[in-house]
Amino acid sequence: MRRPAHLDRQNAAAMDLLHIVILAIVQGVAELLPVSSSAHVIVAEKLMGLDPTAPRMTLLLVMLHTGTMFAVIVHFWSIWRETYFSSMATFRRQALLVVVATALTGVVGLSLQAAIKHLFFGGSSSFEIEHLFGNARLMAAALAAAGLLIIVSSRFKERETGELSLRSAAWIGAVQGLCLPFRGFSRSGATISTAIALGVNRRRAESFSFALAVVITPAVIAKEAWRVYKDHLLTGAAQQAGGLVQALTPGLLGMVFSFAAGLLALRWLTRWLQTDRWYLFGAYCMVAAVVVLIVG
């Protein structure tokens, strides 16, 4: 006996909701731990039969990133208020470090993406960096590289002052740029590890890494929203205001769950970073790289 169509639609909607909740929790935890949220979310998508390269999925992923961005702001606000806003002179000095790091991220990241496009895709005008997201071998290699960087950095001791210099900020920003094209090369893992290797205090390294994340996230969101629009995800009636709301609603729901999971993950990260268990995240990345190869 054939099931009524409306029951099939209800089950499909419930399954979509379950997928979103699972992805949001995975994103919220993995994004703010140095284990690559994108790699974990992409593997989860594949296990659930979803296409990680589809515009709908990349838009959802960016909205989940937005949820974790708000978690970062809530968690670090008291520290940032003291670090960046205690006086105008302090703000100018610390803002310069963020601007330099972000500028280096843009230069390195965009140059690397352009090099990948021309060297491996013949300069095709249809190429987008998201085309690399489904490559399991590349993702596993990036995870392993991030894991190795974390393990090596855990052996370094901070300088006497442990403060962040302009040179250190530039190096951190450049390494962040290397992370942009590769899912699996944890942004937080790479930037915090670079700062630790340069002798920066671990708490300062952590707060600066996530300050950079808050700066670049809006640009990533805008880029992905434009990509979805270009790929005609919002066509016909969906181009109207109601259709736009309908398209964004799943992501808004996911943002709530990723925000809550992100707050818990940040507490975990801070505790392990301060108690010399940073290297364990690196060991996890190594194991995760093997799992990605098997699943992929």
N, C-alpha and C positions, 0 to 999 in steps of 0.2 A: 504493500500500500504506500503510495507516494505521500511524502510529508508535505503539509501546506507550505506555500512559498513564504508566508510571513514568518513561520518558525525558522526556516532556513536563514532568512535575513537576520533574525534575532540572534541565532547561534553564531552567525558570521560576525555580527557586531560585538557580541560578547568575546569572541576569540580575538578580534582586533583590539578590544580593550585590554585583554589579558596580555597580548603581545606588547602593547604600549607600556603597561605597568612593569613587565619584566625588563624591557629595554631601559626604562627610566631608572629602575633600581640598579641595573648593571652599569649604566652611564654614571649615575650619581656617585656610586662607590668607586668605580675604576677611574673616572675623570680626575678625582682629587687625590687618588693614590698614584704613585709613579709607576703605573703598570699599563698605561695606554688604554683609555676608555674606548677609543675608536676600534682598536683591534678586538676588544671584548664584545662590543656592540655588534660589529660586523660578523663575528663568529656566532653570536646569539641569533642574529638575523638569518644566517644561513641554516642554523639548526631548526629554525621555525619556518623555513621555506620561503624567506623573504629575499628580495634582491637588494643588496647593500649599495649598488650603484644607481638605483632608480632615484629620480628627483624627489619623489615623495619621501623616500627613506633618508636622503641627505638633508632635506628640510626638517624632518622629525629629529634627526641627530643634532642639528644646529639648535633647535628649540630646547632639546634636552641640555645642551651645553649652556643655554641661557639660564635654565633652572639652577645649574651648578654655579654659574657666575654669581647669582644672587646669594647662594650659600656662602661663597667666598667673601662677598662683601659683608655679610652679617658676621661671619667668623672673625675676620681680620679688622673690622672697623675700628675697634678700640686701639689696636696697634697702629694702624695707619693714621689715626687721628693724632697720635703722639709723634709718629715718624715724619709725617708729611705736613701737618697743619698746626704744629705747635707755635710757629711764627712764620712771618713772610720770608725771612732769610732761609729758614729750614725748608719751606715749600719750594723755593726757587732751586735750592741745591739738590733736593731729592727729585724734583720734577725733571731736572736736567738729566739725571741718571736714567729715568724712565724713558725720556725722549730719545736719548742716545741709543739705548738698548732696543727700543721699538724701531728706530730708523734702521739699525743694523739688521734687525729681523726682516724688515721689508726688502732691503737690498739683497740679502743672502737668499731669502725665500723665493722672491720673484725671479732672481737670476737662476736659481736652481730649477725652478719650474720651467723657465724658458729653455734651459739647456736640455732638460728631459724631453721637452716637446720637439726640439729640433734634432736631437741626436737619436732618439728612439721612436719618434712618431713622424719623422720627415717634415716637421713643421706644419702638420695638418691643421687647418683652421677649425676643424670640429673637435680637436683634442681638448679635454678638460682633465685637470689633475685627479678628479674623482674616478676616472677610468682605471686608476691604479689601485683603487680601494679593494677590489675583489681578488687581487693577486696574493694568494696565501704564502708563497715563497718569499715575496718581498716583505710581507707583513711579519713573517717569522724572523727574517734576518734583522728587521728593524727592532723587534722585541729583544732579540739576543744582544744586539748592539747596546740598547738602552740598559739591559741587565748588567752587561759588562761594565758600562760606564758607572752605574750605581755602585757596584761592588768595589771597583777601583777607587772611587771617590771616598768611600767609607774609611779608607786607610789614611786619609789626609787629616791633619790637625789644623785648626783655625789659627790665624795670625794673632799676635798679641792683642791688637785692637779688635779684630774681627769685623772691621767696618767695610763698607762697599765703596770702592773707588770708581772713577770714571772708566779706567781701563777694564776693571772687572765687569762693569755694566756692559761695556762694548762686547766683551767676550760672551757674556751670557746672552745678549741679544743675537749675536751671530749664530750661536748654537741653537737658539730657539728657531731661527730661520731655517736651519737644516731639518728641523722636525716637521715643518709645514707640509711638504709633499708626501710624507711617509706615515701611513697609519701603522702604529706599532712602536714608533720611536717616540716614547712618552715625552711630552713637552715639559711637564713638571719634573719628571725624573731627570731629564737632560739638563734643564736650567739649574735645578737645585744642586745636582752633582757638580756642574761646572763651577758654581759659586763656592761649594765646599772645597773643591780642588784648588781654588784660588785663595783659600784661607779665610773666607767669609764666615762669620758666625752662623750657625745652623738656623737659628730662629730668624735672623735677618735674611738669610738665603731663601727660606720658605716664604716669608712675607713679600719679598721682592719678586719672586717667581710668580706668585699669584696676582700681584699688582700688574705685572705685564700681561697676564691672562685677561684681566678685566679690561685692559686697554684695547687688546686686539679682538676680543670677542664680538663687539658690535660690527666691526668691519667684516668679519666672517659671516655673521648673520645676514648682513646686507648683500654680500656676494651670493650666498646660497639662495636668498629670496629672489634675486635677479635671475639666477640660473633656472629656478623652477618656473618663473614667468616665461623665460625664453623657450623652455621645453614644452610650453603649452599645457602645463598641468591644470591651469585655471582657464578653461575654455568654455564657450557657450554661456550657460546660466551661471557657471562658477566664477565668471569674470565679474559678476555683480557683487555687491557688498555681502549679501547673504551667502553666496558661494564661497567667498573668501573666508568668512567666519567658519563655515563648515569645513573648509580645508585646514584651517589652523587649529580648530578645537582639539583634535587628538594630541597635537603638540603641546597645547596649553595644559591639558591634563597631565601629560608626561612631565612638564616642567615642575609641577607640584611635587610629584614623587621623586624626581631627580634632586630637587632642592632639599627635601628631607633626608634622602640618602647621602647627599653631599655633606651636610652638616656632621653626620655621624662619621663619615670617612675622614673629614678634616681633623677631628679629635683623635682619631686613630693615627693619622700621619704625624701629627705634632708629637704625640706620645712616643712613637717609635723613633722619630728623628732625634728627640732629646735624650733617649735612653740607649743610644748606640745600636739600634736594631735596623738602621737604614739599609744595611747590606741584604737583609732578608727580602726586601722588595726586588733587589737585583736577582736573587736566586729564584724568586717567583717568576720573573720575566723570562728567565732561561727555560723553566719548565713550561711556561705558557707558549713559548716559541715552538716547542716540540708538539704541544697539543694543537696549535694552529696548523702545523704541517699535516697532522693526522686528519683533522677535521676538514681542512681545505682540500 
